């Protein structure tokens, strides 16, 4: 299992965290995602071959947040 930390802009509340978590956990190979709007990050536990690009794309595709690795 590997841990990836993403910087996520645009999260302002726990509801935002839930949206980011759902977007990340929908990616095949993601075991869990723990966004934190106060820190502006999301810590993602992945198994297998999941790239940071795939994770940032999942967040950016929501149209509400901007993620970078």
C-alpha positions in Angstrom: 0.0 0.0 0.0 1.2 3.5 -0.9 0.2 6.9 0.5 -0.1 9.8 -1.8 -0.7 13.4 -0.6 -2.5 15.8 -2.9 -2.8 19.6 -2.4 -6.4 20.5 -3.0 -7.6 24.1 -3.5 -11.3 25.1 -3.1 -12.3 22.9 -0.1 -14.0 25.1 2.5 -16.0 22.7 4.7 -16.7 19.0 5.6 -19.2 18.8 2.7 -16.3 19.6 0.3 -14.2 16.9 2.0 -17.0 14.4 1.3 -17.1 15.3 -2.4 -13.3 15.0 -2.8 -13.3 11.7 -0.8 -16.0 10.2 -3.1 -14.3 11.3 -6.2 -11.0 9.8 -5.1 -12.5 6.6 -3.7 -14.3 6.0 -7.1 -10.8 5.5 -8.7 -9.9 1.8 -9.0 -7.0 1.0 -6.7 -7.8 3.6 -4.1 -8.4 2.0 -0.7 -9.2 5.2 1.2 -9.0 9.0 1.0 -8.9 11.5 3.8 -9.3 15.1 2.7 -8.7 17.9 5.2 -10.2 21.3 4.1 -8.3 23.1 6.9 -4.9 21.9 5.7 -5.9 21.9 2.0 -4.7 18.4 1.4 -6.0 14.9 0.7 -4.1 11.8 1.9 -4.9 8.8 -0.3 -4.1 5.2 0.4 -3.6 3.3 -2.9 -2.8 -0.3 -3.7 -1.6 -1.3 -7.1 -0.5 1.1 -9.8 -2.5 4.3 -9.4 -0.7 7.4 -10.5 -0.8 10.8 -8.9 -2.0 12.2 -12.3 -5.0 9.8 -12.1 -5.9 11.0 -8.6 -5.6 14.7 -9.5 -7.7 14.2 -12.6 -10.5 12.6 -10.5 -10.6 15.6 -8.2 -10.2 18.2 -11.0 -13.0 16.5 -13.0 -15.5 17.5 -10.2 -15.2 21.0 -11.6 -15.2 22.4 -8.0 -11.7 21.8 -6.8 -8.1 22.0 -8.1 -5.7 19.2 -7.1 -2.0 19.0 -7.6 0.5 16.3 -6.5 
